[in-house]
Amino acid sequence: MDEQDRNELEAEFQAFASRLAEPTAKPFHNVLLVRTALTTIPLLAAGLPSPEEGPRANLFFLSHLRSLLGQCCYIQDPDALPIFPSITMANAFLNEHSPDVSVWLSNSGEASILIDHSARQLATQSATPEPTDIIERHLSNFSFQTCMRELHRLQMELAHLPDDPSLLFYQRLGGSFDLASWTKKLSHSCWSFWRTWYQGFLEGEPLDWELQRQVALIEDPVWNASPEAVAAEIERIRAEFDAPPTSKESFPKHEPKSVSHLFKNRVIASATLQGLAAQVTQSIERFHAETGANALPEALEPLAALPALLLAVNSTIQDAPSDRTIASETEDQLRAEIGRLNAKVAQLENELQKASISKPSVFSDAFKKQLGTSLGDWKLYAALCTGLWFVSGDAEGTQRRLENISHYRDMIFGDVSSPSKAVPARTPVSAESTLEI
């Protein structure tokens, strides 16, 4: 690298450091480090032997994947504390075996240091060393062209930050390393899950987070055995995860004692349920359109299930005969459908409660303002609480739950979306406007 290149690179690093130090960028330090670490996976895989040729190297590479998987899960859900032991064990393996396998994996030492630093910062929330220093040390091992490409990628991400750090995973991940050689090196069936997992980040469409969490929580003896052992356990997890339920789950404590009012007033009930399902759906669609995010914020995820549950209740009401006595089996079915609906509403209550007391807030001010016109809109929750109260027949606990939901919404979004407190002025009726009959 000549002097001109060094000067240009130094100026680029200074610009990057300045942008990273801005208050709006600070909440994104950890996710930017993890995403930078993710870009090293093709580089590490480039020197990977076949599973038969290099067992230690493959376990070493697998530990990189395990650590990064855990780190991504933690950023997506900071309350997922059981994830940390998995990250810690993966990084301990990396630190122990790094010198032994460097002959196989090019630049493995620097990649391991980067992954170790990102994990430590997640665990301690420490600002030392500075993220800029970590990234500069990492990139200093590469050519001028590679450094500039990586800095440009980071600058682009900093220029288009979402309102929540975890939403950065839903942006495509660019990188400077050869993806073609990476896929060839990971052609063995034991890497099948990891190819799909990594491709999800490249395309900004991560795998289901609950599936990722279950993989991250695989026990240590399996991780330490072989990539094949981990692959077999992942297949078992995926089979359970993807299996259709043998029967619908029931929630007796959330079921109403009586549903007769819904059969007697089925026209009103149907209009209420269908209208509410449509309103929730429209709010979700508006959120996606306005934010560009593929997934709902975790605190509001229960909303995604409500339209289908509302329509299931409606179908049961509409399918019941109107010209004869309702069978007890039909009443039991409707109670079960409402129980499933109320259970999801209870989950929404819990998530909103956690979000309302979280310090710092799980939503930035700008993100709350966006949500105020969709998933945080007071009109959505007014309709939701009114409709659910009617459907449940004011069952025990329902009224308090709906009051809580309204209260937690006000705590989170009240400053960006609230009904007007002003009383509309009455318009005097003039003589000219009086109707003559």
C-alpha positions in Angstrom: 0.0 0.0 0.0 1.6 3.3 -1.1 1.4 6.6 0.8 -1.5 7.9 -1.3 -3.6 4.8 -0.5 -2.7 5.1 3.2 -3.8 8.7 3.3 -7.0 7.9 1.6 -7.7 5.0 3.9 -6.9 7.1 7.0 -9.4 9.8 5.9 -12.0 7.1 5.3 -11.4 5.6 8.8 -11.7 9.1 10.3 -15.0 9.7 8.6 -16.3 6.3 9.7 -15.2 6.9 13.3 -16.9 10.3 13.3 -20.2 8.9 12.1 -20.0 5.9 14.5 -19.5 8.3 17.5 -22.8 10.1 16.8 -25.5 9.5 19.4 -27.9 8.0 16.9 -25.3 5.4 15.9 -24.3 4.3 19.4 -27.2 1.8 19.9 -26.0 0.1 16.7 -22.4 -0.6 17.6 -23.0 -4.2 18.6 -25.0 -5.2 15.6 -22.5 -3.5 13.2 -19.7 -5.5 14.9 -21.7 -8.7 14.5 -22.5 -8.0 10.9 -18.9 -7.3 10.2 -18.0 -10.6 11.8 -20.6 -12.3 9.6 -18.8 -11.1 6.5 -15.8 -13.2 7.5 -17.6 -16.6 7.2 -16.7 -17.0 3.5 -13.1 -16.0 4.3 -12.9 -18.7 7.0 -14.6 -21.3 4.9 -12.1 -20.7 2.0 -9.4 -22.7 3.9 -11.7 -25.3 5.3 -10.8 -29.0 4.6 -13.4 -31.7 4.1 -14.9 -33.1 7.4 -12.8 -36.2 7.0 -9.5 -34.3 6.5 -9.6 -31.8 9.3 -11.8 -32.6 12.3 -10.3 -29.9 14.5 -10.5 -27.2 11.8 -14.1 -28.1 11.2 -15.0 -27.9 14.9 -13.1 -24.6 15.0 -15.1 -23.2 12.1 -18.3 -24.6 13.7 -17.5 -22.7 16.9 -17.4 -19.4 14.8 -20.8 -20.2 13.5 -22.1 -21.1 17.0 -20.9 -17.9 18.5 -22.3 -15.7 15.7 -25.6 -17.5 15.8 -25.9 -16.8 19.5 -24.8 -13.2 19.1 -27.4 -12.6 16.4 -30.1 -14.2 18.6 -29.1 -12.0 21.6 -29.3 -8.8 19.5 -32.7 -9.8 18.2 -33.9 -10.6 21.8 -31.8 -9.1 24.6 -33.8 -10.9 27.2 -32.7 -14.3 25.8 -30.2 -14.7 28.7 -29.8 -18.5 28.3 -28.1 -17.8 25.0 -25.0 -16.4 26.6 -23.5 -19.7 27.9 -23.6 -21.0 24.4 -21.7 -17.9 23.1 -19.2 -18.2 26.0 -18.5 -21.8 25.3 -18.0 -21.2 21.6 -15.6 -18.4 22.2 -13.7 -20.4 24.8 -13.2 -23.1 22.1 -12.0 -20.5 19.6 -9.4 -19.1 22.1 -8.2 -22.5 23.0 -7.8 -24.0 19.5 -6.9 -20.9 17.4 -3.2 -21.6 17.2 -3.7 -25.3 16.3 -5.8 -24.7 13.2 -4.4 -21.5 11.7 -2.5 -23.6 9.2 -5.9 -24.6 7.7 -7.9 -21.4 8.0 -6.6 -18.2 6.5 -6.8 -15.1 8.8 -8.6 -17.3 11.4 -6.8 -15.5 14.2 -8.1 -12.1 13.3 -11.6 -13.4 12.6 -11.7 -15.1 16.0 -10.5 -11.9 17.7 -13.3 -9.9 16.0 -15.9 -12.5 17.0 -14.5 -12.6 20.6 -14.6 -8.8 20.9 -18.2 -8.5 19.6 -19.3 -11.2 22.1 -17.5 -9.5 25.0 -19.1 -6.2 24.1 -22.6 -7.8 24.1 -21.9 -9.4 27.5 -20.5 -6.3 29.2 -22.0 -3.5 27.1 -18.4 -2.0 27.4 -17.1 0.7 25.1 -13.6 -0.6 25.5 -12.0 -1.2 23.1 -13.9 1.2 20.8 -15.8 -0.5 17.9 -13.8 1.7 15.5 -10.5 0.3 16.9 -11.8 -3.3 16.6 -12.9 -2.8 13.0 -9.7 -0.9 12.1 -7.6 -3.7 13.5 -9.6 -6.3 11.7 -9.5 -4.6 8.3 -5.8 -3.7 8.6 -5.0 -7.3 7.6 -6.5 -6.9 4.1 -5.7 -5.0 1.0 -6.5 -1.4 0.3 -9.4 -2.3 -2.0 -10.9 -4.7 0.5 -10.6 -2.1 3.3 -12.3 0.5 1.2 -15.1 -1.8 0.2 -15.8 -2.8 3.8 -15.7 0.8 5.0 -18.1 1.8 2.2 -20.5 -1.1 3.3 -20.4 0.2 6.9 -20.9 3.8 5.9 -23.9 2.7 3.8 -25.4 0.9 6.8 -24.8 3.9 9.0 -26.5 6.1 6.5 -29.7 3.9 6.5 -30.1 2.9 10.1 -33.5 1.6 11.1 -35.1 2.6 14.4 -34.3 -0.7 16.1 -30.9 -2.4 16.0 -32.3 -5.8 15.4 -34.1 -4.6 12.2 -30.6 -4.1 10.7 -30.6 -7.9 10.1 -33.5 -7.3 7.7 -31.2 -5.4 5.4 -29.1 -7.2 2.8 -25.6 -8.0 4.0 -22.9 -7.1 1.5 -19.3 -8.4 1.8 -15.9 -8.4 0.1 -15.1 -12.1 0.1 -15.8 -14.7 -2.5 -19.2 -16.3 -1.9 -18.8 -18.8 -4.7 -15.8 -20.6 -3.0 -17.7 -20.5 0.3 -20.6 -22.5 -1.1 -18.3 -25.0 -2.6 -16.4 -25.5 0.6 -19.7 -26.0 2.5 -21.2 -28.4 0.0 -21.1 -31.3 2.5 -24.6 -32.1 3.9 -23.4 -31.4 7.4 -23.3 -27.7 6.5 -26.8 -27.6 4.9 -28.4 -25.6 7.7 -25.6 -23.1 7.9 -25.7 -22.4 4.1 -29.4 -21.5 4.5 -28.8 -19.6 7.7 -26.1 -17.5 6.2 -28.0 -16.9 3.0 -30.8 -15.5 5.1 -28.6 -12.7 6.4 -27.1 -12.1 2.9 -30.7 -11.5 1.6 -32.0 -9.7 4.6 -34.4 -12.5 5.4 -33.2 -14.2 8.5 -34.4 -17.7 9.4 -37.2 -17.9 12.0 -35.7 -16.5 15.2 -37.2 -19.2 17.4 -35.6 -21.9 15.3 -32.3 -20.1 15.5 -32.6 -19.9 19.3 -33.3 -23.6 19.6 -30.2 -24.4 17.5 -28.1 -22.0 19.7 -29.2 -23.9 22.8 -28.0 -27.3 21.6 -26.0 -28.8 24.4 -22.2 -28.5 24.6 -21.4 -32.3 24.1 -23.1 -32.2 20.7 -21.3 -29.1 19.6 -18.0 -30.6 20.6 -18.6 -33.9 18.9 -18.6 -33.1 15.2 -20.4 -31.0 12.5 -22.3 -34.1 11.6 -23.6 -34.5 15.2 -24.7 -30.9 15.2 -26.4 -31.4 11.8 -28.3 -34.4 13.0 -29.5 -32.5 16.1 -30.5 -29.5 13.9 -32.5 -31.9 11.7 -34.3 -33.2 14.8 -35.1 -29.7 15.9 -36.3 -28.6 12.5 -38.5 -31.7 12.2 -40.2 -30.8 15.5 -40.3 -27.1 14.6 -41.9 -27.7 11.1 -44.3 -30.5 12.1 -47.9 -29.6 11.9 -49.7 -29.7 15.3 -51.6 -32.9 15.8 -54.4 -30.9 17.5 -55.1 -27.3 18.3 -53.7 -26.2 21.7 -56.4 -25.3 24.2 -56.4 -22.7 27.0 -59.2 -23.5 29.4 -58.4 -20.6 31.7 -58.9 -18.1 28.9 -62.2 -19.6 27.7 -65.5 -17.7 28.4 -68.2 -19.4 30.5 -70.9 -18.6 28.0 -71.0 -18.0 24.3 -74.7 -17.8 23.8 -74.6 -14.1 23.2 -72.5 -14.6 20.1 -74.9 -17.1 18.6 -77.9 -14.9 19.4 -76.2 -11.8 17.9 -74.3 -13.5 15.1 -74.7 -10.6 12.6 -73.2 -8.2 15.0 -70.6 -10.7 16.1 -69.6 -11.5 12.5 -69.3 -7.8 11.6 -67.2 -7.1 14.7 -64.8 -10.0 14.2 -64.3 -9.5 10.4 -63.9 -5.8 10.8 -61.4 -6.2 13.6 -59.4 -8.7 11.7 -59.3 -6.4 8.7 -58.2 -3.4 10.8 -55.3 -5.4 12.4 -54.3 -6.7 9.0 -54.3 -3.2 7.5 -52.2 -1.8 10.4 -49.6 -4.6 9.9 -49.5 -3.9 6.2 -49.1 -0.2 6.8 -46.2 -0.9 9.2 -44.4 -3.0 6.6 -45.0 -0.4 3.9 -43.8 2.6 6.0 -40.8 0.9 7.6 -39.7 -1.6 5.0 -39.2 -4.2 7.8 -40.1 -7.8 7.1 -41.0 -8.7 10.7 -42.9 -7.0 13.5 -41.0 -5.7 16.6 -41.0 -8.4 19.2 -43.2 -6.5 21.6 -45.9 -6.4 18.9 -45.5 -9.8 17.4 -48.7 -11.2 19.0 -50.7 -8.9 16.8 -49.7 -10.9 13.7 -51.6 -13.9 14.9 -54.8 -12.1 15.8 -56.5 -11.8 12.3 -56.5 -15.6 11.8 -57.7 -16.2 15.4 -60.5 -13.7 15.0 -61.6 -15.2 11.7 -61.5 -18.7 13.3 -64.0 -17.5 15.9 -66.2 -16.0 13.2 -66.2 -19.2 11.1 -67.4 -21.2 14.1 -70.2 -18.8 14.7 -71.2 -18.7 11.1 -71.1 -22.5 10.6 -73.5 -23.1 13.5 -77.1 -23.7 12.5 -79.5 -20.8 13.0 -82.7 -22.7 12.8 -82.2 -25.1 15.7 -80.6 -25.5 19.1 -76.8 -25.1 19.1 -75.1 -28.4 20.0 -72.9 -28.5 23.1 -70.0 -29.6 20.9 -70.3 -26.4 18.8 -70.4 -24.3 22.0 -67.3 -26.1 23.3 -65.6 -25.5 19.9 -66.4 -21.8 20.1 -65.2 -21.5 23.7 -61.9 -23.2 22.6 -61.5 -20.8 19.7 -62.1 -17.8 21.9 -59.7 -19.3 24.5 -56.9 -19.4 21.9 -57.7 -15.8 20.9 -57.6 -14.6 24.5 -54.4 -16.5 25.2 -52.7 -14.5 22.3 -54.2 -11.3 23.7 -52.7 -12.2 27.1 -49.3 -12.6 25.4 -49.7 -9.2 23.8 -50.5 -7.8 27.3 -47.3 -9.3 28.7 -45.1 -8.0 25.8 -46.5 -4.5 26.0 -46.0 -4.5 29.8 -42.3 -5.4 29.3 -41.9 -2.8 26.6 -43.6 -0.1 28.7 -41.1 -0.5 31.6 -38.0 -1.2 29.6 -35.1 1.2 30.2 -33.9 2.4 27.7 -37.1 2.2 25.7 -37.2 -0.6 23.1 -38.5 1.9 20.6 -36.6 5.1 19.6 -38.6 8.3 19.4 -38.5 8.2 15.6 -39.6 4.6 15.4 -42.5 5.3 17.9 -43.6 8.1 15.6 -43.7 5.7 12.7 -45.6 3.1 14.7 -48.1 5.7 15.8 -49.8 5.6 12.5 -50.0 1.8 12.3 -49.3 -0.7 15.1 -49.3 1.9 17.9 -52.3 3.8 16.7 -54.8 4.4 19.5 -57.8 3.7 17.1 -56.5 0.2 16.5 -56.4 -0.6 20.3 -59.8 1.1 20.9 -61.3 -1.2 18.3 -59.4 -4.2 19.6 -60.4 -3.7 23.2 -64.0 -3.0 22.4 -64.3 -6.0 20.0 -62.6 -8.4 22.3 -64.7 -7.3 25.3 -67.9 -8.1 23.3 -66.6 -11.4 22.0 -65.5 -12.6 25.4 -68.7 -11.6 27.1 -66.7 -9.8 29.8 -65.3 -13.1 31.0 -63.4 -13.0 34.3 -60.0 -11.3 33.8 -60.8 -10.1 30.3 -61.8 -6.6 31.3 -58.7 -6.0 33.4 -56.5 -7.4 30.6 -58.0 -5.1 28.0 -57.6 -2.1 30.4 -54.0 -3.1 30.9 -53.4 -3.3 27.2 -54.8 0.2 26.7 -52.8 1.5 29.6 -49.5 0.0 28.3 -50.2 1.3 24.8 -50.7 4.8 26.3 -47.4 4.5 28.2 -45.5 3.6 25.0 -47.2 5.5 22.3 -49.4 8.0 24.1 -47.1 10.9 23.1 -47.4 10.1 19.4 -50.9 8.8 19.1 -53.8 9.7 21.4 -57.4 10.7 20.9 -58.1 14.4 21.1 -59.2 15.6 24.5 -60.9 18.7 23.2 -64.7 18.6 23.1 -65.9 19.3 19.6 -67.8 22.6 19.5 -71.5 22.3 18.8 -72.6 23.9 15.6 -75.8 26.0 16.2 -78.7 25.0 13.9 -79.8 28.0 11.9 -83.3 28.6 10.9 -82.4 28.0 7.3 -81.1 24.5 8.0 -84.2 23.3 9.7 -86.0 20.5 7.9 -89.6 21.2 7.0 -91.8 18.1 6.9 
